[in-house]
Amino acid sequence: MAGTLKEFTREELARFNGEDGQPVYIAHDGKVYDVSESKLWKTGNHMRRHQSGMDLTEDIEAAPHDTEVFERFPQVGILKPEKDPMDEHVPDFLLAVFRKIPMLRRHPHPMTVHFPIAFVMLFSALNILYLVTGNESLETSAFHVLVAGLVATPVAMLTGPYNWWLNYASKWSRIIAVKVFGSLILITLVLVIFWWRVTTPEIMLHASGTRVFYMVLTLILPIVITVLGWFGAKMTFPH
């Protein structure tokens, strides 16, 4: 059957994006499908993330639904084998790995970044609870969470440049600038607070101007991590 189907180049496929009366085509695993009848693709954009007129093999392999959903739509062609221009900087052996394990392409940074987010937020919350209740175990737990955040933050910072190089060809932008400088501010704050707490273990236990300043730094952390998360989401969901 494949011999009777139209062969699409990536440039040809890109024209079928649902705009100007064009049908909505997507490619998966070398096959081109017409998904114009799908309510989820009627705008040419699925879940405000996946654009039609493209090869979505890697994206869909990592999706929560099975690829059997394509059997509901007619196959209108096959995708001519060629390297995606966006992947010119990626070695062939790495692309082969991604075809077998798609999550290694999209997920390392989005997955690891959740850990420092959780630890930083919890650290601040536990310190606030200590001030409210006077329960010293909460302050101790806050310090333990801070240590976990100190371990997790560099991991997230390392996977960030990896995904930036892989999926955005290291293209500089305002969002990248915010994430880079924001990450440096975050790790600096975490290190300063950690050092301060280690050298002055009782800093939170007695009311003083020093404790006030320590808490100010503690409360800046959630603000920084929220800004980083916001701009990270802008990259993942640009529309």
C-alpha positions in Angstrom: 0.0 0.0 0.0 2.9 2.4 0.8 3.9 2.4 -2.9 0.6 4.1 -3.9 0.8 6.8 -1.2 2.2 10.2 -1.8 5.6 10.8 -0.5 5.9 14.0 1.5 9.1 16.0 2.2 9.1 17.9 5.4 8.7 21.2 3.5 5.6 19.8 1.8 4.2 18.4 5.0 4.6 21.8 6.6 2.0 23.3 4.2 -0.8 21.2 5.7 -1.2 23.0 8.9 -4.9 23.8 8.9 -4.3 27.4 7.8 -5.9 29.1 4.8 -8.3 26.2 4.3 -5.5 23.6 4.2 -6.2 20.2 5.8 -4.4 19.2 9.0 -1.7 16.6 8.5 0.8 15.1 10.9 3.5 12.5 10.6 4.2 9.6 12.9 6.8 6.9 12.4 7.2 7.6 8.7 3.4 7.8 8.0 1.4 10.9 7.2 -2.1 11.1 8.6 -5.0 13.5 7.9 -6.4 14.5 11.3 -8.6 17.3 10.0 -11.7 15.6 11.5 -10.3 15.5 15.0 -11.7 18.2 17.3 -8.4 18.2 19.1 -6.6 19.2 15.9 -9.2 21.6 14.4 -7.0 24.7 15.0 -3.9 23.0 13.6 -2.5 22.9 17.1 -3.0 20.1 19.7 -3.1 21.0 23.4 -1.5 24.3 22.6 1.8 22.5 22.2 2.0 20.2 19.2 1.9 21.9 15.8 0.5 20.1 12.7 2.4 19.9 9.5 5.3 18.3 11.4 6.8 14.9 12.2 5.6 14.3 15.8 7.1 10.8 16.2 9.2 11.7 19.3 6.6 13.9 20.9 3.8 11.4 20.5 5.9 8.5 21.7 6.2 10.3 25.0 2.4 11.2 25.1 0.1 9.6 27.6 -2.1 7.9 24.9 -1.3 5.0 22.7 -0.3 5.4 19.1 -3.3 3.4 18.1 -5.3 6.7 18.0 -3.9 7.2 14.5 -5.9 4.2 13.2 -9.0 6.4 13.5 -7.7 8.7 10.7 -6.8 8.0 7.1 -3.2 7.6 6.1 -2.6 10.0 3.1 1.1 9.4 2.5 4.5 8.6 3.8 7.2 10.9 5.0 10.4 11.0 2.9 13.3 9.9 5.1 15.5 12.9 5.8 17.1 14.5 8.8 15.0 17.3 10.4 16.8 20.6 10.0 16.4 21.2 13.7 18.5 18.1 14.3 21.5 19.0 12.1 23.5 19.7 15.3 22.6 16.3 16.8 24.8 13.3 16.1 23.1 10.4 14.3 23.8 7.9 17.1 22.0 10.2 19.6 19.0 10.4 17.3 18.9 6.6 17.1 18.9 6.5 20.9 16.0 9.0 21.0 13.9 6.8 18.7 14.2 4.0 21.1 13.9 6.0 24.3 12.0 9.2 23.4 11.9 10.5 27.0 15.7 11.1 26.9 15.0 14.0 24.4 12.2 15.9 26.1 12.2 14.9 29.7 15.5 15.2 31.5 15.2 18.9 32.5 11.4 19.1 33.0 11.7 15.9 35.2 14.7 17.0 37.3 13.6 20.6 37.8 10.6 19.5 39.9 12.8 18.5 42.7 14.4 21.9 43.5 11.0 23.5 43.1 9.5 21.2 45.7 12.4 21.4 48.1 12.7 25.2 48.0 9.0 25.7 48.5 8.9 23.2 51.4 11.9 24.8 53.0 10.3 28.2 53.2 6.9 26.8 54.3 8.5 24.8 57.1 10.4 27.8 58.4 7.2 29.9 58.4 5.4 27.1 60.3 8.2 27.1 62.9 7.7 30.8 63.5 4.0 30.2 63.9 4.1 27.2 66.1 7.5 27.4 67.8 8.0 23.7 67.1 11.8 23.3 66.7 11.5 20.0 64.8 9.9 22.0 61.9 13.0 24.2 61.7 15.2 21.1 61.7 13.2 19.5 59.0 13.5 22.8 57.0 17.3 22.5 57.1 17.1 18.8 55.9 14.9 19.9 53.0 17.4 22.7 52.2 20.2 20.1 52.0 18.1 18.1 49.5 17.5 21.3 47.5 21.2 22.0 47.5 21.8 18.5 45.9 18.9 18.7 43.4 19.4 22.2 42.1 22.8 21.6 40.4 21.3 18.5 38.7 18.5 20.6 37.3 20.9 23.3 36.2 23.0 20.7 34.3 20.0 19.1 32.5 18.8 22.6 31.4 21.7 23.3 29.0 21.4 19.8 27.7 17.8 20.2 26.7 18.5 23.8 25.4 21.2 22.4 23.1 19.2 19.4 22.0 15.8 21.0 21.4 16.6 24.6 20.7 20.1 24.3 19.1 21.5 26.6 21.9 19.6 29.6 20.4 19.9 32.5 22.8 16.6 34.3 23.8 15.2 36.5 26.5 13.6 33.4 28.2 17.0 31.6 28.2 18.7 34.7 29.7 16.1 34.8 32.5 16.5 31.1 33.2 20.3 31.2 33.2 20.7 34.2 35.4 17.7 33.2 37.6 19.3 29.8 38.1 22.6 31.4 39.2 20.7 33.6 41.7 18.9 30.5 43.0 22.0 28.4 43.6 23.8 31.4 45.2 20.9 32.0 47.6 20.7 28.3 48.5 24.4 28.2 49.1 24.4 31.3 51.3 21.4 30.2 53.3 23.0 26.7 53.8 26.3 28.2 54.9 24.6 30.6 57.2 22.5 27.8 58.8 25.5 25.5 59.2 27.7 28.2 60.8 24.9 29.5 63.0 22.6 26.6 63.8 20.5 28.6 66.2 19.8 31.5 63.8 16.1 30.8 63.7 15.7 30.0 67.4 15.9 33.5 68.8 14.3 36.7 67.7 16.9 39.1 66.2 17.6 41.3 63.2 19.8 38.5 61.9 16.8 36.1 61.9 14.7 38.6 60.1 17.3 38.9 57.3 17.7 35.2 57.1 13.9 34.8 56.7 13.9 37.5 54.0 16.4 35.4 52.0 14.3 32.3 52.7 11.2 34.0 51.3 13.0 35.2 48.2 13.7 31.6 47.2 10.0 30.8 46.3 9.9 34.0 44.2 13.0 33.1 42.2 11.8 29.5 41.7 8.4 30.7 40.6 9.9 33.1 38.0 12.1 30.2 36.7 9.1 27.9 36.5 7.0 30.5 34.7 9.5 31.1 32.0 10.2 27.4 31.7 6.5 26.8 31.0 6.7 29.6 28.4 9.2 27.5 26.5 7.2 24.3 26.8 3.8 25.9 26.1 4.6 29.1 24.0 1.0 29.9 23.1 
